[in-house]
């Protein structure tokens, strides 16, 4: 590996960047607003709003074109063109009332759930499983499990997979005719 810089880690010979462990502890400037200058903070917000505006400016006409192509002019004719102003205002009020009631119900549900579960820790650590139990659940020996954990690359044949995930433990394989041991799970590096 050749050093790229003292602050950022190392660049391997194959072109992959490897961060130093200390870098994992240090947050990025973009994640810490107190480390940003006002120009960085407001510049980021300005660029964000600019691109949202451009997206809407370009996307809304596309939606209108698709809606027009699919015959959505019926909505305009019935809702806007065929109604008088007072009827349209009454319709908007009733739709607004319905949306407000639904929003109120969802907010009430969120508040009740927050009050109910705010000091309750429902997450629990999973039970630890011994190596013997894990090996037995997959019909492996503890040595085979250890070999699988050590290897970076695992090569498992279809027969071995069938043995590992069988409902009942299979019969132990018999030695081959030439006196060699039956094939085992391979863990290569």
Phi, psi and omega in degrees: 000144176247140182291137176268307173200162182291332187273339192244353178116208186231148174252120179287165181295334179275006176094357180277139179267132179240117180282148175288152178301328180295329179294331180292334180278335184270121180287156177288155180299324182293338179271347181241101182294333180290342177268351183272145172282166180296327180293320178295315183296308183283333175294317178297315178297319181296316179295320178299310180296322179299314182288328173296318178297314178298319180298313179296318181299324181271330188272325183298316176298327177294319176297319179297321179295316179295317179296318179297318180295331180269004176087030181281008177291341178299321179298315179297316183295320183280315188278323187253305188288322185275354183253151172278166184300317181295322177294319180296318179296319178296320179294317179296321178297316181293320176295319178297321177297315178298316179295322179294318178297315178298317179298319178297318178298315180295320178294319178298318177299317180295318180294316179298318179295320179295315179296324183287322188246013187293327181247018183254123176262104183266346180280136179233150177292142178292151179293138178286141181248131179287159178299324180296317181292320179294316179296319180294325181292336179251014178057045178241162170272163179297326179295319178295320178297316179296321179294321178293325179289329184284325186282144177278333181236126182253133175241114183233126180281168180297322179295321179293321176297317179299321179293320182293325186250018178287148178291321179247143177297133182285166175295143177296137181294144181273151179297149180287170184295332183274006174088003180275159177291152176294160183296142179245172176293135182255135173236108183256168180241000000 
